[in-house]
Amino acid sequence: MFTKSNKDIACGIWSTTYIIAFLITFSCIIVGLILSRKFNERQVKKTILGISIFATATEIIKMLFYGFVYGIEEVEFVPLYFCSLFIYMTIIANFNNKILKDTALSFLFFGGIIGAFAFFMYPTACIPNYPIYHFLCIRTMMYHGLMIYTGLLIVITGYYKPDIKHFWNYFIALLIICIGAYVANIILDKEVNGIWQLPENARIVAAGNDMKDSLAANKLAEPLFNRFAHVYIKTPFESMNSGDVNTNLDAFSLAKTL
């Protein structure tokens, strides 16, 4: 249940074993919705809180598993992949601030259901590498099942009424989070979306203005700042104006030396 990946005994995408697990998961979602369709506001709130605790606890166990089995360098201490946002949104959904709460609930409905269905259609998380009885597979099936259950529960019970305004709040918040997550994932882990690993010799080059040179410039977070080697290039206006700017600076050659 807590062994290393083994493709020889792995469940496999859309194998017979996966289809059975898929049908069991959706049967549980349907039964759960039937049993909780008449929940009042307090019961729905407690349910979301319970799901939040479950999602957080199993994410921590997942971190411990990766740490003990594959090494501490493989642990993703701050999960930033799309479906991991479900953990944060179930927490924010219990806030009293209306804007934050509506944004979180809109994610649970719009993003949660869409994200979970996308996973079930193409389950690349761990299904191709582990047997269905492995902790990671059981956890991911339950986790994504709860994403669908929660999104439908809050609408069926009337706890949340979908609104186009809330959708735009969700979309903008998601855009900001995802862009930050992608950038952090590429810079810190040299991965794209936690799936595609960049080559060991890959170098990341970024250009920007110093804060004293531009009102639009923002201060970089200290951890991000420290992961870059900084090269400051000063070009006098006279040189630029005369067309005598040195064009021999090869950015790719410079990147290789960093």
Helices and strands as residue ranges (DSSP letters): H 16-36, H 41-70, G 72-74, G 82-84, H 85-92, H 98-106, I 107-111, H 112-121, H 135-156, H 164-189, E 191-192, E 196-197, H 222-226, H 237-242, H 251-257
